[in-house]
């Protein structure tokens, strides 16, 4: 199944996959489990690492051309 352009695919702690609208992600934190908070306050705890979620969000914003590619390359080089 192809992931819609505005969604990222993640796994719940029980391994079940689901999709979330990346536009509404406000924060991603590790408590140590990765916790995603949406702009409406709803929280999701996922199996994916914080860096994996960050990569999926970055890929999403690249796909919809919201972020300047040059800026992303410089940020990646610094890490």
C-alpha positions as YAML, in Angstrom:
chain: A
units: angstrom
residues:
- id: 1
  name: UNK
  ca: [0.00, 0.00, 0.00]
- id: 2
  name: UNK
  ca: [1.45, 3.35, -1.03]
- id: 3
  name: UNK
  ca: [1.56, 6.03, 1.68]
- id: 4
  name: UNK
  ca: [-0.44, 9.16, 0.74]
- id: 5
  name: UNK
  ca: [1.76, 12.24, 0.15]
- id: 6
  name: UNK
  ca: [0.60, 14.02, 3.32]
- id: 7
  name: UNK
  ca: [1.07, 11.03, 5.62]
- id: 8
  name: UNK
  ca: [4.00, 9.24, 7.21]
- id: 9
  name: UNK
  ca: [3.85, 5.57, 8.15]
- id: 10
  name: UNK
  ca: [4.77, 4.59, 11.72]
- id: 11
  name: UNK
  ca: [4.48, 1.58, 14.04]
- id: 12
  name: UNK
  ca: [2.71, 1.47, 17.37]
- id: 13
  name: UNK
  ca: [4.48, -0.24, 20.28]
- id: 14
  name: UNK
  ca: [2.51, -3.42, 19.51]
- id: 15
  name: UNK
  ca: [3.96, -3.42, 15.96]
- id: 16
  name: UNK
  ca: [0.72, -2.39, 14.24]
- id: 17
  name: UNK
  ca: [1.38, 0.09, 11.41]
- id: 18
  name: UNK
  ca: [-0.60, 3.30, 11.02]
- id: 19
  name: UNK
  ca: [-0.33, 6.57, 9.14]
- id: 20
  name: UNK
  ca: [-0.31, 10.04, 10.59]
- id: 21
  name: UNK
  ca: [-0.72, 13.41, 8.90]
- id: 22
  name: UNK
  ca: [2.76, 14.94, 9.17]
- id: 23
  name: UNK
  ca: [1.44, 18.49, 8.86]
- id: 24
  name: UNK
  ca: [-0.10, 18.27, 12.34]
- id: 25
  name: UNK
  ca: [3.02, 17.07, 14.18]
- id: 26
  name: UNK
  ca: [4.02, 19.64, 16.79]
- id: 27
  name: UNK
  ca: [6.70, 17.78, 18.76]
- id: 28
  name: UNK
  ca: [8.63, 14.51, 18.72]
- id: 29
  name: UNK
  ca: [10.25, 13.47, 21.99]
- id: 30
  name: UNK
  ca: [11.87, 10.40, 23.55]
- id: 31
  name: UNK
  ca: [10.70, 9.49, 27.08]
- id: 32
  name: UNK
  ca: [12.48, 6.89, 26.31]
- id: 33
  name: UNK
  ca: [9.71, 5.74, 23.91]
- id: 34
  name: UNK
  ca: [9.22, 8.07, 20.97]
- id: 35
  name: UNK
  ca: [6.19, 10.24, 21.65]
- id: 36
  name: UNK
  ca: [4.59, 12.35, 18.93]
- id: 37
  name: UNK
  ca: [2.32, 15.22, 19.94]
- id: 38
  name: UNK
  ca: [-0.05, 16.71, 17.39]
- id: 39
  name: UNK
  ca: [-1.19, 20.32, 17.26]
- id: 40
  name: UNK
  ca: [-4.53, 19.26, 18.79]
- id: 41
  name: UNK
  ca: [-2.74, 17.78, 21.83]
- id: 42
  name: UNK
  ca: [-3.28, 14.12, 20.90]
- id: 43
  name: UNK
  ca: [-0.23, 11.96, 21.63]
- id: 44
  name: UNK
  ca: [1.04, 8.83, 19.90]
- id: 45
  name: UNK
  ca: [3.73, 6.54, 21.30]
- id: 46
  name: UNK
  ca: [5.56, 4.75, 18.50]
- id: 47
  name: UNK
  ca: [8.15, 2.03, 18.05]
- id: 48
  name: UNK
  ca: [10.09, 4.13, 15.49]
- id: 49
  name: UNK
  ca: [13.15, 5.93, 16.85]
- id: 50
  name: UNK
  ca: [13.14, 9.70, 17.14]
- id: 51
  name: UNK
  ca: [15.71, 9.94, 14.34]
- id: 52
  name: UNK
  ca: [13.59, 7.69, 12.08]
- id: 53
  name: UNK
  ca: [10.54, 9.90, 12.68]
- id: 54
  name: UNK
  ca: [12.63, 13.01, 11.97]
- id: 55
  name: UNK
  ca: [13.80, 11.44, 8.70]
- id: 56
  name: UNK
  ca: [10.24, 10.63, 7.66]
- id: 57
  name: UNK
  ca: [9.08, 14.16, 8.46]
- id: 58
  name: UNK
  ca: [12.02, 15.66, 6.55]
- id: 59
  name: UNK
  ca: [11.30, 13.40, 3.57]
- id: 60
  name: UNK
  ca: [7.65, 14.48, 3.69]
- id: 61
  name: UNK
  ca: [8.54, 18.20, 3.64]
- id: 62
  name: UNK
  ca: [11.02, 17.62, 0.81]
- id: 63
  name: UNK
  ca: [8.32, 15.81, -1.19]
- id: 64
  name: UNK
  ca: [5.91, 18.74, -0.90]
- id: 65
  name: UNK
  ca: [8.69, 21.28, -1.54]
- id: 66
  name: UNK
  ca: [8.17, 23.22, 1.68]
- id: 67
  name: UNK
  ca: [11.80, 23.17, 2.78]
- id: 68
  name: UNK
  ca: [14.71, 24.53, 0.79]
- id: 69
  name: UNK
  ca: [16.81, 21.56, -0.35]
- id: 70
  name: UNK
  ca: [20.08, 23.48, 0.12]
- id: 71
  name: UNK
  ca: [19.19, 24.16, 3.76]
- id: 72
  name: UNK
  ca: [18.45, 20.46, 4.37]
- id: 73
  name: UNK
  ca: [21.75, 19.41, 2.82]
- id: 74
  name: UNK
  ca: [23.67, 21.81, 5.08]
- id: 75
  name: UNK
  ca: [21.76, 20.57, 8.15]
- id: 76
  name: UNK
  ca: [22.49, 16.94, 7.26]
- id: 77
  name: UNK
  ca: [26.19, 17.70, 6.73]
- id: 78
  name: UNK
  ca: [26.45, 19.21, 10.23]
- id: 79
  name: UNK
  ca: [25.03, 16.10, 11.97]
...
